[in-house]
Amino acid sequence: MSNPDPLIVTHNPEARRFELEAEGALSVLAYLLEPGRIVFTHTEVPPALEGRGLGSRLARAGLDYARANSLRVASTCSFMDHYLRKHPEYQDLL
């Protein structure tokens, strides 16, 4: 039996961000809420944790949140822009 994935993204609405803690460091996807729309503004993964897919986990969590809450998506974040270009399954949110 395999262990469940310990890397869980949590939503911190007070701080307006999605968070993922790994190896004692925090990665975040920040956003602004507007009427009917979420604007992703910044993704930050500590340099020591880059290349492990943490940013992608945060992006999926944020986009899935947008879909579940019937929010349109906009982005001023270069990482999120790149993620959206590579994942057509989220194009309907734009």
PLY file of the C-alpha trace (Angstrom):
ply
format ascii 1.0
element vertex 94
property float x
property float y
property float z
element edge 93
property int vertex1
property int vertex2
end_header
0.00 0.00 0.00
1.42 3.40 -0.95
1.40 6.46 1.27
-0.98 9.27 0.37
0.59 12.32 -1.26
1.76 14.61 1.59
1.82 17.70 -0.65
-1.60 19.24 -0.22
-2.58 22.67 -1.48
-4.65 24.66 0.98
-6.75 27.74 0.30
-6.08 30.72 2.56
-8.87 33.16 1.63
-7.84 35.70 4.30
-4.43 36.06 2.62
-5.98 35.67 -0.87
-3.71 32.81 -1.86
-3.32 29.09 -2.29
-0.48 27.57 -0.26
1.62 24.44 -0.38
4.18 23.59 2.29
7.07 21.30 1.38
10.30 20.69 3.24
9.49 23.48 5.67
9.10 26.10 2.92
5.94 27.74 1.64
4.96 28.05 -2.04
2.05 30.33 -2.93
-0.32 31.34 -5.71
-1.71 34.81 -4.95
-4.92 36.20 -6.39
-7.40 39.06 -6.33
-11.14 38.52 -6.37
-13.34 40.72 -8.51
-17.06 40.31 -9.13
-17.39 37.04 -11.06
-13.65 36.77 -11.66
-10.41 35.65 -10.04
-7.15 37.28 -11.13
-4.00 35.26 -10.45
-1.25 37.75 -9.67
1.83 35.84 -8.54
3.22 32.34 -8.13
6.19 31.84 -5.86
8.12 28.64 -5.25
11.33 28.78 -3.20
14.39 28.29 -5.46
15.42 25.09 -3.66
12.04 23.53 -4.56
11.76 24.65 -8.18
11.34 21.98 -10.85
9.28 19.66 -8.66
5.85 20.58 -9.99
4.77 22.64 -6.98
3.79 25.63 -9.11
1.67 23.36 -11.30
-0.08 21.94 -8.24
-0.89 25.46 -7.11
-2.12 26.43 -10.58
-4.42 23.40 -10.79
-5.83 24.12 -7.33
-6.53 27.74 -8.21
-8.12 26.90 -11.54
-10.19 24.10 -10.04
-11.37 26.56 -7.38
-12.36 29.02 -10.11
-14.32 26.32 -11.95
-16.06 25.08 -8.79
-17.12 28.66 -7.96
-18.16 29.67 -11.50
-15.46 32.33 -11.70
-13.85 33.58 -14.89
-10.05 33.61 -14.84
-7.55 36.35 -15.64
-3.84 36.42 -14.95
-1.04 38.93 -14.49
1.34 36.10 -13.53
3.81 34.81 -16.12
3.85 31.30 -14.59
0.05 31.06 -14.72
0.01 32.42 -18.27
2.44 29.67 -19.32
0.45 27.02 -17.45
-2.77 28.08 -19.16
-1.14 27.92 -22.61
0.00 24.34 -21.91
-3.34 23.13 -20.47
-6.25 23.59 -22.87
-8.64 21.93 -20.42
-8.79 25.29 -18.59
-9.36 27.53 -21.63
-13.10 27.67 -20.98
-12.39 29.66 -17.82
-10.71 32.54 -19.65
0 1
1 2
2 3
3 4
4 5
5 6
6 7
7 8
8 9
9 10
10 11
11 12
12 13
13 14
14 15
15 16
16 17
17 18
18 19
19 20
20 21
21 22
22 23
23 24
24 25
25 26
26 27
27 28
28 29
29 30
30 31
31 32
32 33
33 34
34 35
35 36
36 37
37 38
38 39
39 40
40 41
41 42
42 43
43 44
44 45
45 46
46 47
47 48
48 49
49 50
50 51
51 52
52 53
53 54
54 55
55 56
56 57
57 58
58 59
59 60
60 61
61 62
62 63
63 64
64 65
65 66
66 67
67 68
68 69
69 70
70 71
71 72
72 73
73 74
74 75
75 76
76 77
77 78
78 79
79 80
80 81
81 82
82 83
83 84
84 85
85 86
86 87
87 88
88 89
89 90
90 91
91 92
92 93
